[in-house]
Amino acid sequence: DQASDNKEVIVKVRDHGIGIPASQQAFIGRKLFRGTNATTLDTNGNGLGLYISMIAAETIGAKLTFESTETEGTTFFLTLPMQGNENGTDLMIK
């Protein structure tokens, strides 16, 4: 998806997995954090993936956010800033 003001591009990725409990969403992106539903179901993971992804996004001036409903899945949004030339074409990621 591209934002209407042409100043950013948003990449949206959705899964239909176990979702993130609402009470734990504030902790997502913290080093080694895993939701209790993920640890209870014994899914693989060490709590570093989203932590590293959020740091990488910030490093390039982007932002990684999400919306989630437990038992329904999660949608992640990677918002990338754009920079255009004088006539507004050939947009490039900073």
N, C-alpha and C positions, 0 to 999 in steps of 0.2 A: 504494500500500500504506500502511496506517496501522499504526504500532507498537502493540503490545498494551497499553502503559501509557498510551496517549492523550496523551502529552506531546510527540509529534512525528508528522509525516507524512513519508513517504518517497515521492518521485516517482522512478520507475525508467524509464530510457530505454535500449533495447538496439538496437544495429545489428549487421549481419552483414557488416561491412567487413573491412579488412585487419588489424585488431587492433593492439595495441601490444606490441612485443617486451618480454619480461620484463626484460631487462637495462636497458631504458630507462624503465620505468614510474616510477621514482623521480624522473625529470626532468619528468614531465607536470605542467603548470601553471606551469612556468618561462617567463618572457617569451621569445618567439621560438623556443622549442624545438619541433622536429618530429622524429618518429621516422625512423630511417634507411629503414625500409620505405616510408614516405610520400614521402620525398624521392626515393628510387630509382624509385618508380612514377610520379613527376612529377604527383602529385595536387595540386590547388589548395590553397592555405592559406599563412598567414604565421606561424603559431605564436602568435597572439594570442587566438584564440577561447576556449580553455580557461583561459588566464591571466586574461582579463577575467571569465569566468564564475566562476572560483574567488574572485576578489576581490569580485565582486558578492555571491556567497553569504555570504562572511564578513561583509560589510558589514551584511547583514540578520540576522546571527546564525545562518545556515544553514551547512551543510557539503556540499561536492560531492566525492564519492569515485567510484571506478570499480573494475571487475574486467575484465580483458582477457586474451584468448588470441590470440596472433598467428595469422593466417589464418582465425580463427573470428569475431572481432568483439569488441565492448566493450559493457559495461553501465555506465551512469552512474547514480549515486544522489544525488539532492538531498534532504537531510534538513532539514526545516523545523521549527523549534520551535513548539509550540502553547501557547496560553493559554486556559483555560476560565473560565466564570463559576462562581459558587458551587455550582450544582447539576450542573456538569459538561457542560452542553449549550452549544450555540452557540460552539464552539471557533473561535478566530480566530488567524491567524498574527500573531506579534508584529511 
